[in-house]
Amino acid sequence: MTHNKIPIIDLFAGPGGLGEGFSSVFSDNERVFDIKLSIEKDENAHKTLELRDFFRKFEKGKIPSEYYEVLKEKNLLRREKLILDLYEKFPRESAEAKKDAWLAELGSENFPSEKIDRRIKESLNGQKNWLLIGGPPCQAFSLVGRSRVGGIDNEDHRVYLYKEYLRIIAVHHPTVFVMENVKGLLSANINGEKVFDWILNDLRNPSSVFKDTKAPKYKIYSLSTEPQSFDASGNPTYRDDRDFLIQSEKFRIPQKRHRVILLGIREDVDVIPGTLKQGLTETDLKSIIGDLPKIRSGLGRSIVSSETVNGAKKRIYKNETDSDLNWEQKINAMKEEIFSWKEFKNNLPFKKVKTSSFSTGSEYIEYKTPESSNPLFDWYYDKNLKGVCNHQTRSHLTEDLKRYLFAGIYAEKFKRFPRLTDYQAYGGELMPDHVNALSGKFADRFRVQMPDCAATTVTSHISKDGHYFIHYDMDQCRSLTVREAARIQTFPDNYLFCGPRTAQYHQVGNAVPPYLAYQIAEIVWEIFKKKTSTKSKIRFREKKITHIK
């Protein structure tokens, strides 16, 4: 295994959360897994994948200083130029990274099955024992998405993109596969048939769908629950479909992210896998992001007037001067008003906000972080980084800033986040200026993240606005930055997200938490070790697992 790493093909890779977790398992100072091909259709996520793949071409602790110069560059255009310079200086590593990270869309006319199959075969280069990972696009199964459209549209191609994943299993026969999807998959149905049932049946027997492939069968395991029993065919059985659900906060991930993750093992591999080990306590948000530099929100616009025309809001805005002084004056005026209200007066210590040590952040800030007390210090920390990247706040409406400030103050007093009814109770101007504000569909539209527990699920919606991801610190009065979202998703601090800030948010929200993937990777490695243990028992027994620092 030392010179024969386990190959990985990563489908629908996003920015590489699953792949990062698997790539972070080391034995004898070498990576156990080797991502041979990552396929992703989004251009910015692909750039992120390519840069991270380049990073992995170097031995642990021997990353070139030029890589860190890229991370420390604050200007996005100059950073793009530095990346090109970096690739030019290390042509072999960059050529391999460009080969490994493929900008392609599975299921599209431009990338037919024959083209995909040829690329996979080239990447595997004849190796038979390999791992398939990935999460087919899941928007059609999401509970929020279904509520908006009234159910699942069986014409929605996203429903069937998992069959692209299934087809690759059927044609290429991975030893093991790991497939991730949303919680809504468990309750989804089309024409009265449970989607989860037919997905499980398809994955157990890929040739039932792709009849000309003569594919082996697979046993599908939960990663969080041991099987209740095994059926006559040797398939594990479980009490409930929810046994396949992984509640991330139970496994040291600082967010309540609940996802279905399936572990498939080829029928000729006679191994019963282990399950994830639950943590003793939940990892709280403050311990994860509280050691990042404090920054203030940006001042964007204010609403001058608004009216409803044909059922839609028409607003007139004015631009605000985004200066420290103007921000400080506005926030302190709002804060003083809220603290004068009956429920808050004399209950919390009132202190004016000073911006002398604040800024709106940057693509790189020199700063000593994480602190040694951070529960995932070893996972986030890189001694060569000497700061934090992707940590820049966005601008907000002045009216939204008052809601953010109220949310932070309310949460500190009542130890819970306020719902829209609470905003309404404290004055009409705290209510959002939306036609459907009181519809009840989004009662927690403005949600402060509580410091003493795991965060709520980071989703791609964070790229649109930050209302659901308000920082708990009232004095910063803002939504979470990309780096804070990345910390919650457990990306290492030296993991750079490429593209403009909106694209960075989208990548983070779409990812699988790497530290969760790392824990899954340890289980998968044990499967491969046991599969080959008759050939090299002594060698595997001496291996020691560590993770990247």
Buried (B, 14 or more C-beta within 10 A) or exposed (E): BEEEBBBBBBBBBBBBBBBBBBBBBBBEEEBBBBBBBBBBBBEBBBBBBBBBBBBBBEEBEEBBEBBBEBBBBEEEEEBBEBBEEBBEEBEEBBEBBBBBBBBBBBBEEEBEEEEBBEBBEEBBEEBEBBBBBBBBBBBBBBEEBBEEEEEBEEEBEBBBBBBBBBBBBBBBBBBBBBBBBBBBBBBBEBEEEBBBEBBBEBBBBBBBBBEEBEBBBBBBBBBBBEBEEEEEEEBBEBEEBBBBBBBBBBBBBBBBBBBBBBBBBBBEBEBEBBBBEEEEEBBBBBBBBBBBBBBBBBBBBBBEEEEEEEEEEEEEBEEBEBEBEBBBEBBBEBBEBBBEEEEBEEEBEBEEBEBEEBBBBBBBBEEEBBEEEBBBBBBBBBEEBBBBBBBBBBBBBBBBBBBBBBBBBBBBEEEEBBBBEBBBEBEEEBBBBEEEBEEEEBEEBBBBBBBEBBBBBBBBBBBEBBBBBBBBBBBBBBBBBBBBBBBBBBBBBBBBBBBEBBBBBBBBBBBBBBBBBBBBBBBBBBBBBBBBBEEEEEEBEEBEEEBBB
